Amino acid sequence: MEFVKKHQERLEQFSRMSKTSGGRADYVQGGGGNTSVKLDDTLMAIKASGFCLKDIEIDKAYAVLDYAALRRFYYGSEPSDFEDVEKAGSAEAKAATQRIEGMESLRPSVEAGFHSLLDTYVSHTHSVYANFAACAENGREIVAKALAGADYTWGFVGYVNPGSRLTFSIRDELKRVEQETGKRPAVIFMESHGLIVHGDDPDTVLAVQDDVNARIAAAFGVTAASFPKVAVREEGDICVVDAPYLAEQLKTGDFTEQQFIYEPLYPDQLVFLGDGFAMGEAEPEAGECVANPRTGEVRIRAGAGKALVIAETLTAIVFIRRTIESAGFKVISLGEAAKDFIANWESEKYRKSLAGKK
């Protein structure tokens, strides 16, 4: 294929970086996170919606966009210019999506906008360690202390719903940090969301990503290898979660259905648990997950792929909440406006529908 041959070196690095970030359940749960690479002065490959980072090969699981066009849009306008800024940004991304001969046409990640503004290689993860700070009160101050002395600069964006407004917020934070420090931030924390690391060398991006996570983990009294093991086993048409840590925590009685459904830490919690999770002793219906607080058992009536996404999401939520509180900090959750936005967000309904087929 001519396109792949022309850009083979960067696509190989893109695939390797994606598999590295996506190969850790503590960095990415299920289909969360996204990665991208600028192939030249115009084209960018970015993880396609509904795929996992570990799916990315040099010829699959990504979409190709004209990132220069997206940059012009985001640097040439303001959110107040539009009656519906999310609709405007989505239209720009759709128009920028390229048809590549010989490749399946896929839908780009909804976060293509902010990827277009960043350096050659971008790794955006929903790391549990980064989210200790991103999901805690005073997260910016926690990050400042943890990253003191690091040889890279960083930014912190308060919670904004994913999409065009978030891209504008990241644009403004990039400018603010560069004006303040003289260096463009290589690291950006997104409150109640996750972590972005970018640069012109994929190995440097991965190294900085690991360093950030290690520093934040240490600030909360754990290591960046402390995320519990999570697996599922199939018993007929039911998947039973094999995660001793999760079972032990559920049995403490400290985690409630209210927290899991109505007090989400970040968007993916709503996406993957919102309409099919319950606590109790009943057997789950098709597509549902039931966690038993008496025994700690979690049963999911779904395929192994979807069940593992739910199991990883549940474990991440419990691990993040427990670690933040154990370190003496206060957990923050999404507000009603954010929950309504995510619940009615067409892009996430699309991503969830694909996840459910795997």
N, C-alpha and C positions, 0 to 999 in steps of 0.2 A: 504494500500500500504506500503510495507516494507520500502522503502526509506523514505517516509514521516514520518512513525512511528519512525524510527531510529533518524531522525533529527528534530523531531517535535518542540522542544522548540525553537531552533534557527530559524526555518522556520516561526514560529508564530511571533517572534520578527521582522524578516525580513519583513513579510507582514504588520505588524503594522507600522513599520518605513516608509515603502514605501507609505502606504496609508496616513500617516501624512504629509510627504513631498509632495505627489502628490495630496493632497486634497486642496491645495492652488494654485489658478491661478497666484498669484504673485510669487510663487516659481517655478512652472512648467506650461508651456503653452502646451496644447495638449499632444502629446506623448514625449515631451522633457524630458531630464534628465534620470538618471538611478541609481539604487541601487543594492547592493550586500551584501552577507553574506558568510563568510568562515564557512563551516559546520564541518570541521575537518582539519587534516594536509594536505589534498589533494584536497578536493572538495569545489567548490564555486558555489553558486546559484546567478545568475545575471538576471536582467530584460531582457526579450527577446525583440528583435528588433520588432518594430511595435505595441508594447503594451504601455499602460499608467501605471504609477506607481500605480494608484489606482486600477488597474486590478489585482495586485499581491495577490494571495492566497497561502496557504501552498502547494497547489498541481497544481498551474497553473500560466501562464504568465511569467515563467522564464526558463532559460536554465541552465544546470549544466556543469561546466568545471573543468578540472584538473589544478587548479591555480598554483600548484607547478611546473608543466611543463612550464607554461607561465613565471613564475618567473625566471626559469633557462635560458630561452631564453633571457629575457630582461636584466638580470644581467650578462649573459655570452657572450654578443655580443654588437656591436656598429652599428649605422646606416650605417657607411661607409663600413661595411662588406658585404653589399648586393647591388646587381645591382638595385633591386627594393625592398626597405625596407618595403613598404606598403604591397606588395604582400607576402613577407616573413612572416610578422607579422600576416596577415590574414590567411595564411596557418597554422601557429602554433596554432592560436585560433580554427580553424576548426578541427585540429587534436586533440586538447585538449577537445573538446566538447564531453560530455558523453551521451550515450543512457541509459535512466532510464526506467526500465520495468514498464509499466502501465501509463506512462506519455507521452504526445505529444512531439515529437522532435521539438524544436524551435531553431531559430537562435539567438545566444547571441548578446547582444549589441556590436557594433563595438568598444566600449571603454572598453571591457573586459580586455585589456592589462593593463591599469593603475589600474583598480580595483584589479588585481592580486597582485600588489606591496604593497597595503595598508592594514590597520588593519582589524579586524573581520567584522565590520559593516561600510559600505560606503554609503553616500548619496551625489549624484551629482545632483545639480539643476541648472536651468537657471533663478535664482531669479532676478527679476527686480531690487531689491535693490543692490545686489552684483554687478549686471551689470552696475549700475551707475559708479562704480569705474573701472570695467573691460572694459567698453566701452568709457572711458574718457582718454584724454592725461594725462600723469603723474599718471597713475592709481596706481602704486606701492607706490608712495609718499602719495597719498590719503589714501590708506589702512594702511600704517605705522602710520599715524596720528590718524586715526579712531580707530585702534586696540591697541593703546598705553595703557599699563596697563592691558591688557587682560591676563588671566592666562593660555593661550595656545599660541603656536607659529604658525606662518603662513608662507606660501611661495607664490610666484607670478611667473607665467610662461608667458612669452611673447607669442603672437599669433603663434600657430603652427596648421596646419590642423589636424583635428581629425584622429586618427589612430595610427600607430606604432611610428611615429616620436614624436607625442605628449606624448606617454608613455615613450619614452626615455628622453624627456625633463622633465617630472615629476619625473622620477627616479633621474635625476641629481639635481633637485631642492630639493628633499627630503634629499639627501646627503649633499648638500650645507648648508641647514638650520640646520641640525643636527650637522654638524661640527662647525657651527658658534655659535649656542645657547646651544648645548648639549642635545637638545630635538628634537625628530622627529616632524615636523609640523603637527598639527591636522587639519589645514585649508590650502587649496590651491586655489588661484584665478587663473583662466585661462583667459588671455586677450581676449576680443571679444568672449567670450564663456560662462563662468559661474563659479560656486563655487563647491568645493569638501570639505566635512567634513568627517572624519573617526575616528574610535576608537574601543575599545573593549566592549563598553556598548552602546546599541542603544539610551537610554534616554540621555546619555551624548552627543552623536552625535547630537541629535535633539536640545538639549539645546544650544550647541555651535553654531549650525546652526542659531538658532533664535537670539543669541547674536550678531553674526557677522552681520546679516542682519539689526538688530536694530542700531548697531553702524555706519554702512555705510549709512543707511537711514538718521540718525541724521546729519552726515557729509554733507549731501546734503539738509538739512533743511526740511525733511519730516519724517514721522514715518513709521515703518514697518507694517502699517495697512492701508496705504493710497492708495493702488492700486485700481483703479476704478472698479465698478461692470460691468461685461460683461455677456450678455445672447443673445440668438437668438430666434426668433419666426418664425414658419413656415407659409407661405402664399402660398398654393399650392406647386409648385416645387421650390419655392424661399424661402430662409431664409433671414430674415431681422435682422440686428444686433441691439440689444437693449443695447446701451452703450452711455449714455448721454455725458460722458467726451470725448469719441472718436469723437462723432458728433461735439461737440463744438470746439475741436481742429482742425478738418478737415476744418471747416468753417473759421478759421482764415487765411487760405491761406499760412500758414507757412510750410505745409507739402506737398511735391510734389511727383508725380509718379517717378521722377528721384531718390529721396531718398529711396522710398519703394522698388524699383526694382534694381537700380544700385549702391546704396550706403548702402549695408546691414551692420547692426551692428554686426551680428553673423550668424553662419551657418544656424540655423533654419529659419531665415528670408528668406534666399534663397530657402530653401527646401519647405516651405509652401506658399510663395508668388511668387516665381520666374517666373513661366510661366503661371499664371492665374489671374494676378491682373492688374487692370487699374483704372484710375480716369476719371470720366466723367459722362454723364447722360444716356448712353445707357443701355439697359437691358443686364445682363450677359448671356453669352452662357453657355452650360453645363460645370460644373466644374470651372466656372470663378467667380471672385469677382470684383464688380465695386463700387468704393467709389465716391460719389457725393460731390465735394468740395463746391458747392453752398448751398446744404441742410444739408450736413453732414451725409446723409443716406448711409448705406453700404448694398448692396444686393448681395447675394451669391446663385448661382444656384447649390446646392449640398445638401446632406443629413445634418441633424442637427449636427451630430458628427463632420464631416469635417468642417462645417460652424463655429462651436464654436472654433475649433483649429485656423482657420483663424482670427476670431474676437479677440481671446485672443492674437494672435501674433501681429495683427495691434495695439491693445491697448497698449501692452507692448512696442512696438517700439516707439510709440508717447510719452508714459509716460517717458521712459528712455531718449529720446532725449530732451524733454521739461525740465525735472528735471536737467539734466546735464547742459544745457545752462542757466537755471534760477539761478543755483548756481555759475555761472561764469566760468565754465570749458568748454573745447572744446571736442566735440564728435569725435571719430575716427571710421572709417568704414573699412571693409575688402578690401584688395588690389585685383588687377586683378588676380594674380596667385591663391589666395585663392578662389576667385569666380569661376574660371575655374575648380579648383580641386573639389569643392563641386558640381558644375553643372554636372560634369562627374563622380561623385562618385557613384559606383554601390550600395554600402550599403545604401546610403540615398535614392536612387531611390526605393530600396526594401521597406524601412521604409515608404516612402511617399505612395507607392502603397497600403500598408496595411491600412494606415490612411484613405485613400480615400474610403475604403470599409465599414467604420464604420458610 
